[in-house]
């Protein structure tokens, strides 16, 4: 019997000549006939092997093998199982080699050199030689994708791997037998693990019926790049498909300046969003975001929020803020938007185009949809479990500028996490401090693990005494409305809660219920 890893190395599956397609039982399996599957190496999950010849058939539970042995034998070139297969969603009593006499199909596969194994993380002691351990938390698809990704497969697509709580009609006979038999409420939890796989391996992972990767264009300047890096990290830590982030100030395209000062951009990056269709080659979709943002949910939700025929989709409103809706969050169809920045500025100069209508109504676009939920542009407001994107719109109180932002702990937490995970280099932060782009006390927070700036000691706060933000001077604009005894008290309680270990226990219990 061979380990999956040894087989993968011998087959050189990481060469990328053919991407891998993982087939599951979800509703999108019905789209199978729309694609040329011959262009892919195929891996089926559980009972999906019933419907399709595949290169690899993967299962975690032995029950699946016993349910349809003929399908595994006839349709799978190779079968992949954990060294300790599960029985009824828990590690079984026997290892794979001990099961050869119990399950005739396994004996046959082994004799034909068609049986592969791997170590599943649910079994702590019984291991197959020195094969790597593959983590799984919620569903078997996580193990299958991680096996491919850890073997160096550069591109993985999925079909029938959906959220929700339903199978495709072809598998309706299994609904009362295997559907969510692990007591999860839906398949949504698997996507959290996808994000980790992508972060760990840099694999290009996406659904077959979804344009990939997600292209996110961020308006920024060099002094805002630390916030862009944290934004990028916050996107990718939650993204169940591959994402590429493009800082727009690195586009290489010069933006002309309108002749009339009243029609000139209010910020150095106001016009940058108008470059996106050209940068995308006038093809496919794109997401536009400001640099002063942080994401808490899967960006795929926003990526898929562009109705057919719409040139773009933006947020319904600014929520309860009472502010005029801004086009600071957009999903765009670059194939429809034939923008040219030189033509746009020329139209401003000629009077053909009104500045306010351009910036506040995006008047150069037709068929604008406004159906993105306000949680995707939450202005200075955060509610755990609901907020998808937090927008730090008040420049004087942005967390990298001002230590006492009551929501700053969210941003600093992602910053420290990104440094710990090697996504952001500590020296990069120090360089931005030395160049006057961000406040000096930020280094003190990182060095001392103080997530909440409201709890900084007086000596640390003094470090910011001479600091002047690149665009806004705190002394002149003031940030005191954000700071009060209530905010400080919340910070103290939050800190004690985190240190007590209660937060991790609550998290574990919540995940069990899901």
N, C-alpha and C positions, 0 to 999 in steps of 0.2 A: 504494500500500500504506500502511495506517495502523498506527501503533503502538497497542499495547493501551491504553496510558495515554490517548492522544487519544480513542480510541473510548469508553473508560470515562467520561471527562469529558463527552463528547457525549451519552451515554446516561444520565448521572446515576445510575450504579449504586450510589452511596454513599447514596442517599436512604433506604435501609432498608425500602422498602415490601414487598419480598420478600427473604427471606434466600437465600443461595446454598447449593446442595448440590453437593459434589464427589463424583463417583462413581468408584470404583476397582474393581479386579478381585479384591479380597480376599474371604474367606469371608462377611463380613457383607453382601455384595452380594445374597445370597440372601434377605435381609429386605426387599428393595425393595418387594414387593407389600403389605407391612404399612402403608405410609405413603402419604399423598396427595402425590405428587410435584408435582402442579399448584400446590402452595403455594410452590414454590421455583423460582428460576432455576437451571438445571442446567449444570454443567461436568463433562465426562467426561475421564478420563485414559486416554490410549493406546487400547487395544482396547475399552475399555468402551463406546465409541460404537457398537459393533456391536449392542448390546442395547437402546438407548434413544435416542429423539430428544432432543437437547440444544440449549441456547442456544450453548454454547461447547464445542468439542472441542479439548483441549490435548494436545500431544505434544512431546517434546524430541528424540527420535530420528526421523530421516527414514525409518528402516526400518519404523516403524509405518504411516506414510502409504502406503508401497509395499505393505504387507501387506493392507490393507483400504481401498483408495481409494473403493469404492462406499459403504461405511458412512459415511465422512467427508462425502462429497458428499450423500448422501440424508438422513442423520440430524442433521447439524450445521448450525445457522444460520450460525455463524462458526467458523473454525479458527484456533487460536493456536499459533504456533511461534516458537522463538528465531531471531533474525536469522542466527545461525550454527547451523543444526540439527546435532545429533550424528549420527554414523554409527558403529554398534557401540559406543555408550557413550562416544564421544570427539568433541570438536568436529570437524566435517567440514571439507573443503577449500573449500567454496563457501558464499557467503552466500545468503540466501533469494531475492533477486532474480536471482542467477546460476543458481538451480535451476529457474526458471520454464520454461526450454526443455527441461530434463531430465525433469521430472515433470509430465505433462499435467494432473493434478489441480490442482497448484499454480497453473498458468496459468489454468485455468478458475475457480478460487476468486478469484484476483486480478482477473480480468476482471469477475467478478460482485461485486466489492468485499466479499468474504467472508473475506479473508485478513488476519490481524493478526499483528504481530511485536513482539518485545521483546528487550532485550539480556540475555543470560544471563551470569552471572558467571564461567562457565568459559572464556569467550573474553575475553582481555585487550585486544586491539587493534582487531579489526573490530567496529565499533559502528554501530547505526542511529541517525543524527542525534544528538539530545541526550536520547533516551529513557533513563529511569532503568535502572540495572543491577540485576538480580534475582539474588539469591544462591541457589545450590543446592549441597548437599554430598553427598547420598546418593541421593535419588530425585526423580523429576519432580514428584511431588505437592507438594514443598516450593516449587517455583517457581510452581505454579498457585495455591496458597493465598496465597503472598506477593504475587502479582500482584493478587489480589482485596483483600487486606488493605491494601496500599500505595495502592490506589485508594479507600480509605475505606469499604469494605463493612463494616458493623458486626457482622453475624451470618453465620457460615459453619458449615455442618454437613457431615459426611462420612459416606459409606457405602461399604463395600468398601475402606476405608483401615485395614488391620489390621496388627498385628505378626505375628510368626511367619514361616513360609516356605511358604505355600500360597495358591493361587488358589481362587476359587469354582468349582464344577463346570462352570459355563458356559464357563469359559476353560481347561478341562483340556487342550485341544489346543495350548495355548501353554506348557505346563509345561516341556517339553524345549527350548523355543525362547527364551523371554524371561524365565522365572522366575529372578530374582536373577542376571541375566546380567552385572550389574556386579560380581560376585564378593563381594558382601556375604553374610554368613551368614544374615541375616534382615532383615525390614522394620522391626525395632524401632528402628533408628537414626534413622528419620525423625522420631520423636516428640521427639527432642532439638531438632530444628529448629523444630518446632511451638511449643515453649516460648519460643524466641527471637522468633518472629513475634508471639506474644501479648504478650510484654513490650515489643516495639518499637512495636506498633500499637494495643494495647488491644482487638483484635478478639475478639468472643465466638466462640470456636472450640471445637467438640466433635463427637463422633460423634453421628449422628442417633438412634441407639438408646440413648443415655446421657443421663440427667438432667443438665442444665447450668443454671447453673455449679455447680462444687463449692463447697459452703457449709462454711466452716471457722469454728467458734466457739471462741474462745480465752479461757480463764479468766485474768484478770489484774487488776491495779490500775494506777493511773496511773504509779507509780514503776517498773513492770515494762514500760512501753510500748516502750522501746528494744529489749528482747529480743523483744517481739511483732513489731516492725518487721523485725528480722533474720529471725525465723521466717517471716514473710510473704514476704520476699525469697527465702529458701531454698526455700520451697514453689513460688513462681511461676517461679523460674529452671529448675526441672525439670518443671513441669507442662505436659503436652501438651494440656490443655483449660483453659478459663477457670475462675478461682478467685476467690471473694470471701471475705475474712477479716473476721470480726466480733469485736472486743474486747468481752467480755461485761460489763465494768464500765460500758460506755456504753449498756447496754440500756434504761435508764430505769425498770426495774422494781425496786422496793424489796424486799429479801429480809428477811422477818421473822426475829427472833432467838428461838430456843427459850428457854423460861423456865429450864430446868435448865442450868446452866453446863456440865455434863458432856456435854450433847447439842448444844452449840454448835459451829459449824464450827472446825476446827483452824487454818485460814488464812482470810484475808479473801475468798478466792475459791473455797473448797471447795464451796459450794452453788450457785455460778454455773452449773455444768453442768446443773442441774435446771431451768433456765429455757429451755433450747434448744427443746424442742418447741413451747412457746408462742410464742417469738420467730419460729419458722419457720411459724407459722400452722397448726400441726399438719398440715403437708403436706410430702411429699417427704423426702429424706434430708438428713443433716447429719453432719459430722465434729466431734468434740470433741478438743481438744488443750490441754495446759498451755502456759503462756507460756515455760517454760524448756526449749525444744526447738529442734531444727534438723533440717531435712529434706534428704536426699541423693538421693532417687529420686522418680519420678513419682507424685504424690498420687493420680492416677487409679487406681493399683493398689489403694490403700486404699478409695477411693470405690466401687469395684466389688466390694468384698469383703463385701457384705451379702447373705447367702442369703435367698431368698424365704421369707417367713413369719416370719423372725427380727426381733425388736424392736430388736436391736443386735448388733454383733459387736465383740469386743475381743481383746486379745492373749492367746495361749495361756497364757503365763506370763511371768515377768520374766527369762527366759533363765537364764544361769548365775549370776545375782546372789544367788539364794537368798532374795530378798525376796518378801513377800506380793504377789500380783498386784493392781495398782491399775487403776481405770477412768480412767486418764489419757489413753488413746487409745481412742476409740469411734467406730464408724460406726453411726448411729442412723436408725431409721425413725420420723419424727416423726408420721406418720399413725397409728401404733400406740400410741405413748407419749403418753397423755393426762395428762401431769403438770401439776399446779398447785402452785406453791411454797407458797402459803398452806395448802393441804390437807396437804402433806407436813410442814410445820412443826407444824401442829395435831396430826397423828398422832404426831409425836415428843413433843409435850407430853402427850398422853393416854396414852403408853406403848404405843400400838398398833404403833408403828414403832421398831425398835432402831437406834441410831446406827451401830454397827459394821457391822450387816448392810446398812444403807443405803449406806454409803460403800465397804465392801469386797466386798459381794456384789450391790450394786444391786438390793436386794430389791423395789423398787417396779416392776420390769420382769419380764415373762414372756418365755420363749423367747429367752434370751440365748445367742448363739453365741460360742464362744471358739476361733476358728480363725485369727485374724490372727497372722502369723509374728512371733516375738520381735524380729526385726530392725526392726520398726516401733515398738519401745519399748526401745531399747538403753540401759540404764542405765550412764552413765559409761564406756561402751565403744564404740570405733569401729574398724571394719575396712574399709578402702577397697574399694569394689565390692560389699560385703555389707550394711553398715549402711544402713538406709533412714531411720531417725529416731533421732537421738541425744538422750537425755534427761539434762540436767544437773540431777540430783535433789539433789545436796548443795549446799545454799544457800550455805554459806560459801565454796565454791570455784567458784561460777558465774563464767564468764569476764568478765562485766561488773562483777563484784564483786571478783574476785581474779585478779591478773595471772599467777600461776604455775600455773594449771590446765594440765596437760600436753596437754589436748585444746583448750585455748583458742584455739590458732592456727586451728582450723577455724571457730570463731565469728567471730573478728576478721577473718579472710580474707573472709567473706561481708559483714561490716559495711563494710570498706573498699571492696569491690566494689560494694556497694549505694550508697555515697556517690559513687563514681566514675561510676556509671550514672545518678545523679540520683534514685534511688529513696528514699534517706534524705538529708536535708539536714544538712550539717555543723553548722549552728547548732542543730539539734535535739539532736544529741549534746552539744554544749557546754551547752545549757540543762539537760539532764539531769545533767551533771556539777555545774553550779552549784547545782542543787536538791538535790544529795546523793543522787541516785538510783543513780548509777554511779560507779566509781572515777575519780579525776582522771587517772591514768596512761594511760587509754584515749585521751585526746586526744594525748598524746605518741606513742603507737603509730601513730595515724592520721597525724599530722603528719610522722613520720619513716619511715613505711612499714615498721614493725617488726611483722610479723604474729604472731610467737611471743613472748608475754609473758615466757617463761622467759629470753629474751635481752635483756630491758630492762636498761639500765645502772642503777647504784645510784642515781644522781640522779633517774631517772624513778620508781623504786620508792619513793623518799622522798616523792613527791607524794601517795602513798596513806597516809602516816603517820597523819593525823588523820581519815581516812575511816572512817565507820561505816555499814555497809549498813542499809537501811531496816528489816529484820527481824532480822538476825543480826549480832552483833559478832564480827569475825574474831578479835580478841584473846582472847575468851572461849571460842569454840568451837574455834578452831584449824583449820588446814588443812595442817599439815605432812606428814601421811601421803601427800599427793599429790606432794610435792616430794622428789626424791632425785637422786643423781648420774646415774643411768641416764636419768631423764626429761630432765635438762639436756643430756646427751650426745646423745640423740635429737634434741633441738631444734637443736643445733649442726649435726649431720649433715643434718637436714632443710633447714636454712637454706642450707648450702653446696650441696646438691643443687638447690635452686630457683634459686640464683644462677648455677650453672654452665650452665644452659640444657638440662641433660640431661632434666629433667622434661617440657619441651615436646616434645623429640624422642621420648621414650618414648610420650607421648600420641599424637603423630601416627602412630607406627608401630602402636600398638594399634588406632587407628581404621581404618588400612588393612587390618589383618587382619580387622576386622569387616565 
